Protein backbone atom coordinates (compact mmCIF):
# COMPACT_ATOMS: atom_id res chain seq x y z
CA UNK A 1 0.00 0.00 0.00
CA UNK A 2 1.03 3.62 -0.37
CA UNK A 3 2.94 4.96 2.63
CA UNK A 4 0.49 6.06 5.26
CA UNK A 5 0.46 7.82 8.62
CA UNK A 6 -0.07 5.82 11.81
CA UNK A 7 -3.72 4.98 12.40
CA UNK A 8 -5.20 5.18 15.89
CA UNK A 9 -4.54 2.09 18.01
CA UNK A 10 -4.09 1.09 21.63
CA UNK A 11 -1.22 -0.57 23.48
CA UNK A 12 2.47 0.06 23.92
CA UNK A 13 4.19 1.97 21.17
CA UNK A 14 7.88 2.26 20.38
CA UNK A 15 9.46 5.69 19.93
CA UNK A 16 8.88 5.15 16.18
CA UNK A 17 5.14 4.72 16.72
CA UNK A 18 5.17 0.97 16.10
CA UNK A 19 2.67 -1.02 18.13
CA UNK A 20 4.01 -3.85 20.28
CA UNK A 21 1.53 -6.68 20.87
CA UNK A 22 1.67 -9.39 23.48
CA UNK A 23 2.84 -12.65 21.92
CA UNK A 24 -0.42 -14.15 23.17
CA UNK A 25 -2.20 -11.78 20.77
CA UNK A 26 -0.66 -13.60 17.81
CA UNK A 27 -3.44 -16.22 17.86
CA UNK A 28 -5.99 -13.55 16.96
CA UNK A 29 -3.89 -12.26 14.06
CA UNK A 30 -3.32 -15.78 12.81
CA UNK A 31 -7.05 -16.56 12.83
CA UNK A 32 -7.78 -13.57 10.59
CA UNK A 33 -4.82 -14.27 8.33
CA UNK A 34 -5.81 -17.89 7.87
CA UNK A 35 -9.21 -16.85 6.54
CA UNK A 36 -7.42 -14.70 3.97
CA UNK A 37 -5.05 -17.54 3.13
CA UNK A 38 -7.89 -20.04 2.76
CA UNK A 39 -9.73 -17.80 0.30
CA UNK A 40 -6.53 -17.26 -1.70
CA UNK A 41 -6.21 -21.05 -1.90
CA UNK A 42 -9.82 -21.52 -2.94
CA UNK A 43 -9.85 -18.92 -5.71
CA UNK A 44 -6.92 -20.50 -7.55
CA UNK A 45 -8.92 -23.00 -9.69
CA UNK A 46 -11.08 -20.14 -11.00
CA UNK A 47 -8.10 -18.30 -12.52
CA UNK A 48 -8.40 -19.44 -16.12
CA UNK A 49 -8.30 -17.88 -19.60
CA UNK A 50 -11.72 -16.47 -20.48
CA UNK A 51 -12.67 -15.61 -16.88
CA UNK A 52 -13.21 -11.99 -15.89
CA UNK A 53 -11.65 -10.47 -12.81
CA UNK A 54 -15.19 -9.70 -11.61
CA UNK A 55 -15.89 -13.45 -11.39
CA UNK A 56 -12.91 -13.79 -9.06
CA UNK A 57 -14.03 -10.79 -7.02
CA UNK A 58 -17.57 -12.17 -6.65
CA UNK A 59 -16.23 -15.48 -5.37
CA UNK A 60 -13.89 -13.76 -2.91
CA UNK A 61 -16.58 -11.41 -1.55
CA UNK A 62 -18.94 -14.35 -1.04
CA UNK A 63 -16.35 -16.47 0.79
CA UNK A 64 -15.36 -13.62 3.11
CA UNK A 65 -18.94 -13.48 4.39
CA UNK A 66 -19.37 -17.27 4.50
CA UNK A 67 -16.26 -17.61 6.66
CA UNK A 68 -17.59 -15.12 9.20
CA UNK A 69 -15.29 -12.24 8.31
CA UNK A 70 -15.72 -8.73 6.94
CA UNK A 71 -13.86 -7.25 3.98
CA UNK A 72 -11.43 -4.58 5.10
CA UNK A 73 -11.30 -2.97 1.67
CA UNK A 74 -14.99 -2.49 0.88
CA UNK A 75 -15.61 1.13 1.84
CA UNK A 76 -11.95 1.85 2.56
CA UNK A 77 -11.33 5.35 1.19
CA UNK A 78 -14.26 4.76 -1.15
CA UNK A 79 -13.01 1.43 -2.57
CA UNK A 80 -15.91 -0.86 -3.50
CA UNK A 81 -14.39 -4.34 -3.75
CA UNK A 82 -13.23 -7.19 -1.52
CA UNK A 83 -10.05 -7.69 -3.51
CA UNK A 84 -7.46 -5.94 -5.64
CA UNK A 85 -6.64 -7.89 -8.81
CA UNK A 86 -3.60 -6.61 -10.68
CA UNK A 87 -2.89 -8.10 -14.12
CA UNK A 88 0.43 -8.09 -16.03
CA UNK A 89 1.80 -4.52 -15.87
CA UNK A 90 -0.54 -3.43 -13.04
CA UNK A 91 1.66 -3.07 -9.95
CA UNK A 92 -1.09 -3.00 -7.33
CA UNK A 93 -4.66 -1.88 -6.50
CA UNK A 94 -6.11 -3.22 -9.76
CA UNK A 95 -9.90 -2.85 -9.68
CA UNK A 96 -11.92 -6.01 -10.50
CA UNK A 97 -14.29 -5.66 -13.43
CA UNK A 98 -15.02 -6.89 -16.93
CA UNK A 99 -11.38 -7.50 -17.90
CA UNK A 100 -11.07 -10.97 -19.42
CA UNK A 101 -8.00 -13.03 -18.58
CA UNK A 102 -5.98 -14.39 -21.51
CA UNK A 103 -3.61 -17.31 -21.84
CA UNK A 104 -0.34 -16.48 -20.13
CA UNK A 105 -1.59 -13.52 -18.09
CA UNK A 106 -0.09 -13.22 -14.62
CA UNK A 107 -1.99 -11.53 -11.83
CA UNK A 108 -1.75 -10.65 -8.18
CA UNK A 109 -4.78 -11.11 -5.95
CA UNK A 110 -4.69 -9.11 -2.71
CA UNK A 111 -7.22 -9.65 0.10
CA UNK A 112 -7.61 -8.22 3.58
CA UNK A 113 -10.32 -9.41 5.98
CA UNK A 114 -11.33 -8.37 9.47
CA UNK A 115 -12.07 -11.16 11.92
CA UNK A 116 -12.75 -10.52 15.61
CA UNK A 117 -11.09 -7.12 15.28
CA UNK A 118 -7.90 -8.45 13.63
CA UNK A 119 -6.82 -7.69 10.06
CA UNK A 120 -5.51 -10.50 7.85
CA UNK A 121 -3.63 -9.18 4.80
CA UNK A 122 -1.94 -11.20 2.06
CA UNK A 123 -1.47 -11.45 -1.69
CA UNK A 124 -0.15 -13.99 -4.15
CA UNK A 125 0.61 -14.43 -7.84
CA UNK A 126 -1.58 -16.50 -10.17
CA UNK A 127 -1.42 -17.43 -13.84
CA UNK A 128 -4.17 -17.87 -16.41
CA UNK A 129 -3.00 -20.93 -18.31
CA UNK A 130 0.70 -21.42 -18.88
CA UNK A 131 3.24 -18.71 -18.07
CA UNK A 132 6.08 -17.99 -20.47
CA UNK A 133 9.66 -18.24 -19.26
CA UNK A 134 10.01 -14.48 -18.70
CA UNK A 135 6.92 -14.32 -16.49
CA UNK A 136 7.95 -17.41 -14.57
CA UNK A 137 11.36 -15.95 -13.79
CA UNK A 138 9.80 -12.70 -12.57
CA UNK A 139 7.39 -14.57 -10.32
CA UNK A 140 10.18 -16.76 -8.95
CA UNK A 141 12.44 -13.80 -8.14
CA UNK A 142 9.58 -11.92 -6.48
CA UNK A 143 8.67 -14.88 -4.28
CA UNK A 144 12.30 -15.52 -3.34
CA UNK A 145 12.81 -11.84 -2.52
CA UNK A 146 9.91 -11.98 -0.07
CA UNK A 147 11.29 -15.06 1.66
CA UNK A 148 14.80 -13.55 1.78
CA UNK A 149 13.31 -10.47 3.42
CA UNK A 150 11.46 -12.60 5.96
CA UNK A 151 14.74 -14.31 6.88
CA UNK A 152 15.86 -10.93 8.26
CA UNK A 153 12.90 -10.68 10.64
CA UNK A 154 14.27 -11.27 14.14
CA UNK A 155 14.82 -9.16 17.23
CA UNK A 156 17.79 -6.81 16.95
CA UNK A 157 17.71 -6.53 13.17
CA UNK A 158 16.36 -3.39 11.52
CA UNK A 159 13.80 -2.67 8.85
CA UNK A 160 16.70 -1.53 6.70
CA UNK A 161 18.08 -5.07 6.90
CA UNK A 162 14.82 -6.39 5.43
CA UNK A 163 14.73 -3.83 2.62
CA UNK A 164 18.39 -4.27 1.76
CA UNK A 165 18.12 -8.05 1.51
CA UNK A 166 15.16 -7.76 -0.87
CA UNK A 167 16.72 -5.03 -3.01
CA UNK A 168 20.08 -6.79 -3.27
CA UNK A 169 18.49 -10.05 -4.43
CA UNK A 170 16.12 -8.42 -6.93
CA UNK A 171 18.78 -6.20 -8.49
CA UNK A 172 21.25 -9.09 -8.70
CA UNK A 173 18.65 -10.67 -10.99
CA UNK A 174 18.52 -7.52 -13.16
CA UNK A 175 15.04 -6.50 -12.03
CA UNK A 176 13.87 -3.51 -10.00
CA UNK A 177 12.02 -2.90 -6.73
CA UNK A 178 9.06 -0.51 -6.72
CA UNK A 179 9.71 2.44 -4.37
CA UNK A 180 6.27 4.08 -4.33
CA UNK A 181 4.53 1.40 -2.27
CA UNK A 182 5.58 -0.52 0.81
CA UNK A 183 4.58 -2.93 3.55
CA UNK A 184 2.97 -1.65 6.75
CA UNK A 185 2.06 -2.36 10.31
CA UNK A 186 -1.05 -4.51 10.68
CA UNK A 187 -2.88 -6.32 13.47
CA UNK A 188 -5.73 -4.49 15.17
CA UNK A 189 -5.53 -1.82 12.44
CA UNK A 190 -5.37 -2.00 8.65
CA UNK A 191 -2.39 0.29 8.10
CA UNK A 192 0.00 1.69 10.69
CA UNK A 193 3.66 2.18 11.41
CA UNK A 194 6.13 1.07 10.28
CA UNK A 195 6.42 1.70 6.57
CA UNK A 196 8.22 -1.48 5.49
CA UNK A 197 10.39 -0.44 2.55
CA UNK A 198 11.60 -3.11 0.15
CA UNK A 199 14.93 -1.37 -0.38
CA UNK A 200 17.39 0.22 2.02
CA UNK A 201 20.64 0.03 3.92
CA UNK A 202 21.68 -2.56 6.52
CA UNK A 203 21.40 -1.29 10.08
CA UNK A 204 19.09 1.60 9.17
CA UNK A 205 15.54 2.15 10.37
CA UNK A 206 13.69 1.01 13.47
CA UNK A 207 14.96 -2.00 15.39
CA UNK A 208 12.73 -5.09 15.35
CA UNK A 209 11.22 -6.14 18.69
CA UNK A 210 9.12 -9.16 19.73
CA UNK A 211 5.42 -8.35 19.35
CA UNK A 212 5.65 -6.32 16.14
CA UNK A 213 3.22 -7.33 13.37
CA UNK A 214 3.60 -6.07 9.82
CA UNK A 215 3.42 -7.00 6.15
CA UNK A 216 6.28 -7.54 3.75
CA UNK A 217 5.06 -7.24 0.16
CA UNK A 218 7.76 -6.55 -2.44
CA UNK A 219 6.63 -5.42 -5.89
CA UNK A 220 9.20 -6.32 -8.53
CA UNK A 221 9.32 -5.03 -12.11
CA UNK A 222 11.04 -6.60 -15.08
CA UNK A 223 11.84 -3.09 -16.25
CA UNK A 224 12.38 0.17 -14.40
CA UNK A 225 10.93 0.80 -10.91
CA UNK A 226 8.80 3.86 -11.74
CA UNK A 227 5.02 3.59 -11.53
CA UNK A 228 2.06 5.86 -12.19
CA UNK A 229 -1.48 5.86 -10.80
CA UNK A 230 -4.29 5.95 -13.36
CA UNK A 231 -7.20 8.38 -13.41
CA UNK A 232 -9.36 6.07 -11.27
CA UNK A 233 -7.12 7.01 -8.33
CA UNK A 234 -6.30 3.39 -7.48
CA UNK A 235 -4.72 1.42 -10.31
CA UNK A 236 -0.91 1.69 -10.28
CA UNK A 237 0.96 0.55 -13.40
CA UNK A 238 4.59 0.37 -14.48
CA UNK A 239 5.52 3.49 -16.41
CA UNK A 240 7.41 1.48 -19.02
CA UNK A 241 4.60 -1.12 -19.28
CA UNK A 242 6.94 -3.88 -18.11
CA UNK A 243 5.58 -6.91 -16.30
CA UNK A 244 5.39 -6.76 -12.53
CA UNK A 245 4.75 -9.20 -9.69
CA UNK A 246 4.10 -9.13 -5.95
CA UNK A 247 3.90 -11.51 -3.00
CA UNK A 248 2.76 -10.50 0.48
CA UNK A 249 2.89 -12.14 3.90
CA UNK A 250 1.79 -10.81 7.28
CA UNK A 251 4.42 -11.69 9.89
CA UNK A 252 5.03 -11.26 13.60
CA UNK A 253 8.34 -10.89 15.41
CA UNK A 254 8.92 -13.56 18.08
CA UNK A 255 11.58 -13.85 20.78
CA UNK A 256 14.01 -15.58 18.42
CA UNK A 257 12.74 -14.98 14.88
CA UNK A 258 9.33 -14.59 13.29
CA UNK A 259 6.08 -16.33 12.51
CA UNK A 260 4.27 -16.17 9.16
CA UNK A 261 0.54 -15.75 9.77
CA UNK A 262 -0.60 -16.01 6.14
CA UNK A 263 0.93 -19.37 5.20
CA UNK A 264 -1.28 -21.44 2.89
CA UNK A 265 -3.46 -24.17 4.44
CA UNK A 266 -2.88 -26.21 1.27
CA UNK A 267 0.82 -25.35 0.98
CA UNK A 268 0.22 -23.42 -2.23
CA UNK A 269 1.30 -19.89 -1.30
CA UNK A 270 4.00 -19.88 -3.97
CA UNK A 271 2.41 -22.04 -6.66
CA UNK A 272 -1.28 -21.33 -7.22
CA UNK A 273 -1.35 -22.55 -10.82
CA UNK A 274 -1.59 -26.08 -12.27
C-alpha positions in Angstrom: 0.0 0.0 0.0 1.0 3.6 -0.4 2.9 5.0 2.6 0.5 6.1 5.3 0.5 7.8 8.6 -0.1 5.8 11.8 -3.7 5.0 12.4 -5.2 5.2 15.9 -4.5 2.1 18.0 -4.1 1.1 21.6 -1.2 -0.6 23.5 2.5 0.1 23.9 4.2 2.0 21.2 7.9 2.3 20.4 9.5 5.7 19.9 8.9 5.1 16.2 5.1 4.7 16.7 5.2 1.0 16.1 2.7 -1.0 18.1 4.0 -3.8 20.3 1.5 -6.7 20.9 1.7 -9.4 23.5 2.8 -12.7 21.9 -0.4 -14.2 23.2 -2.2 -11.8 20.8 -0.7 -13.6 17.8 -3.4 -16.2 17.9 -6.0 -13.5 17.0 -3.9 -12.3 14.1 -3.3 -15.8 12.8 -7.0 -16.6 12.8 -7.8 -13.6 10.6 -4.8 -14.3 8.3 -5.8 -17.9 7.9 -9.2 -16.8 6.5 -7.4 -14.7 4.0 -5.0 -17.5 3.1 -7.9 -20.0 2.8 -9.7 -17.8 0.3 -6.5 -17.3 -1.7 -6.2 -21.1 -1.9 -9.8 -21.5 -2.9 -9.8 -18.9 -5.7 -6.9 -20.5 -7.5 -8.9 -23.0 -9.7 -11.1 -20.1 -11.0 -8.1 -18.3 -12.5 -8.4 -19.4 -16.1 -8.3 -17.9 -19.6 -11.7 -16.5 -20.5 -12.7 -15.6 -16.9 -13.2 -12.0 -15.9 -11.6 -10.5 -12.8 -15.2 -9.7 -11.6 -15.9 -13.4 -11.4 -12.9 -13.8 -9.1 -14.0 -10.8 -7.0 -17.6 -12.2 -6.6 -16.2 -15.5 -5.4 -13.9 -13.8 -2.9 -16.6 -11.4 -1.6 -18.9 -14.4 -1.0 -16.3 -16.5 0.8 -15.4 -13.6 3.1 -18.9 -13.5 4.4 -19.4 -17.3 4.5 -16.3 -17.6 6.7 -17.6 -15.1 9.2 -15.3 -12.2 8.3 -15.7 -8.7 6.9 -13.9 -7.3 4.0 -11.4 -4.6 5.1 -11.3 -3.0 1.7 -15.0 -2.5 0.9 -15.6 1.1 1.8 -11.9 1.8 2.6 -11.3 5.4 1.2 -14.3 4.8 -1.1 -13.0 1.4 -2.6 -15.9 -0.9 -3.5 -14.4 -4.3 -3.8 -13.2 -7.2 -1.5 -10.0 -7.7 -3.5 -7.5 -5.9 -5.6 -6.6 -7.9 -8.8 -3.6 -6.6 -10.7 -2.9 -8.1 -14.1 0.4 -8.1 -16.0 1.8 -4.5 -15.9 -0.5 -3.4 -13.0 1.7 -3.1 -10.0 -1.1 -3.0 -7.3 -4.7 -1.9 -6.5 -6.1 -3.2 -9.8 -9.9 -2.9 -9.7 -11.9 -6.0 -10.5 -14.3 -5.7 -13.4 -15.0 -6.9 -16.9 -11.4 -7.5 -17.9 -11.1 -11.0 -19.4 -8.0 -13.0 -18.6 -6.0 -14.4 -21.5 -3.6 -17.3 -21.8 -0.3 -16.5 -20.1 -1.6 -13.5 -18.1 -0.1 -13.2 -14.6 -2.0 -11.5 -11.8 -1.7 -10.7 -8.2 -4.8 -11.1 -5.9 -4.7 -9.1 -2.7 -7.2 -9.7 0.1 -7.6 -8.2 3.6 -10.3 -9.4 6.0 -11.3 -8.4 9.5 -12.1 -11.2 11.9 -12.7 -10.5 15.6 -11.1 -7.1 15.3 -7.9 -8.5 13.6 -6.8 -7.7 10.1 -5.5 -10.5 7.8 -3.6 -9.2 4.8 -1.9 -11.2 2.1 -1.5 -11.4 -1.7 -0.1 -14.0 -4.2 0.6 -14.4 -7.8 -1.6 -16.5 -10.2 -1.4 -17.4 -13.8 -4.2 -17.9 -16.4 -3.0 -20.9 -18.3 0.7 -21.4 -18.9 3.2 -18.7 -18.1 6.1 -18.0 -20.5 9.7 -18.2 -19.3 10.0 -14.5 -18.7 6.9 -14.3 -16.5 8.0 -17.4 -14.6 11.4 -15.9 -13.8 9.8 -12.7 -12.6 7.4 -14.6 -10.3 10.2 -16.8 -9.0 12.4 -13.8 -8.1 9.6 -11.9 -6.5 8.7 -14.9 -4.3 12.3 -15.5 -3.3 12.8 -11.8 -2.5 9.9 -12.0 -0.1 11.3 -15.1 1.7 14.8 -13.6 1.8 13.3 -10.5 3.4 11.5 -12.6 6.0 14.7 -14.3 6.9 15.9 -10.9 8.3 12.9 -10.7 10.6 14.3 -11.3 14.1 14.8 -9.2 17.2 17.8 -6.8 17.0 17.7 -6.5 13.2 16.4 -3.4 11.5 13.8 -2.7 8.9 16.7 -1.5 6.7 18.1 -5.1 6.9 14.8 -6.4 5.4 14.7 -3.8 2.6 18.4 -4.3 1.8 18.1 -8.1 1.5 15.2 -7.8 -0.9 16.7 -5.0 -3.0 20.1 -6.8 -3.3 18.5 -10.1 -4.4 16.1 -8.4 -6.9 18.8 -6.2 -8.5 21.3 -9.1 -8.7 18.6 -10.7 -11.0 18.5 -7.5 -13.2 15.0 -6.5 -12.0 13.9 -3.5 -10.0 12.0 -2.9 -6.7 9.1 -0.5 -6.7 9.7 2.4 -4.4 6.3 4.1 -4.3 4.5 1.4 -2.3 5.6 -0.5 0.8 4.6 -2.9 3.5 3.0 -1.6 6.7 2.1 -2.4 10.3 -1.0 -4.5 10.7 -2.9 -6.3 13.5 -5.7 -4.5 15.2 -5.5 -1.8 12.4 -5.4 -2.0 8.6 -2.4 0.3 8.1 0.0 1.7 10.7 3.7 2.2 11.4 6.1 1.1 10.3 6.4 1.7 6.6 8.2 -1.5 5.5 10.4 -0.4 2.5 11.6 -3.1 0.2 14.9 -1.4 -0.4 17.4 0.2 2.0 20.6 0.0 3.9 21.7 -2.6 6.5 21.4 -1.3 10.1 19.1 1.6 9.2 15.5 2.2 10.4 13.7 1.0 13.5 15.0 -2.0 15.4 12.7 -5.1 15.4 11.2 -6.1 18.7 9.1 -9.2 19.7 5.4 -8.3 19.4 5.6 -6.3 16.1 3.2 -7.3 13.4 3.6 -6.1 9.8 3.4 -7.0 6.2 6.3 -7.5 3.7 5.1 -7.2 0.2 7.8 -6.6 -2.4 6.6 -5.4 -5.9 9.2 -6.3 -8.5 9.3 -5.0 -12.1 11.0 -6.6 -15.1 11.8 -3.1 -16.3 12.4 0.2 -14.4 10.9 0.8 -10.9 8.8 3.9 -11.7 5.0 3.6 -11.5 2.1 5.9 -12.2 -1.5 5.9 -10.8 -4.3 5.9 -13.4 -7.2 8.4 -13.4 -9.4 6.1 -11.3 -7.1 7.0 -8.3 -6.3 3.4 -7.5 -4.7 1.4 -10.3 -0.9 1.7 -10.3 1.0 0.6 -13.4 4.6 0.4 -14.5 5.5 3.5 -16.4 7.4 1.5 -19.0 4.6 -1.1 -19.3 6.9 -3.9 -18.1 5.6 -6.9 -16.3 5.4 -6.8 -12.5 4.7 -9.2 -9.7 4.1 -9.1 -5.9 3.9 -11.5 -3.0 2.8 -10.5 0.5 2.9 -12.1 3.9 1.8 -10.8 7.3 4.4 -11.7 9.9 5.0 -11.3 13.6 8.3 -10.9 15.4 8.9 -13.6 18.1 11.6 -13.9 20.8 14.0 -15.6 18.4 12.7 -15.0 14.9 9.3 -14.6 13.3 6.1 -16.3 12.5 4.3 -16.2 9.2 0.5 -15.8 9.8 -0.6 -16.0 6.1 0.9 -19.4 5.2 -1.3 -21.4 2.9 -3.5 -24.2 4.4 -2.9 -26.2 1.3 0.8 -25.4 1.0 0.2 -23.4 -2.2 1.3 -19.9 -1.3 4.0 -19.9 -4.0 2.4 -22.0 -6.7 -1.3 -21.3 -7.2 -1.3 -22.6 -10.8 -1.6 -26.1 -12.3 
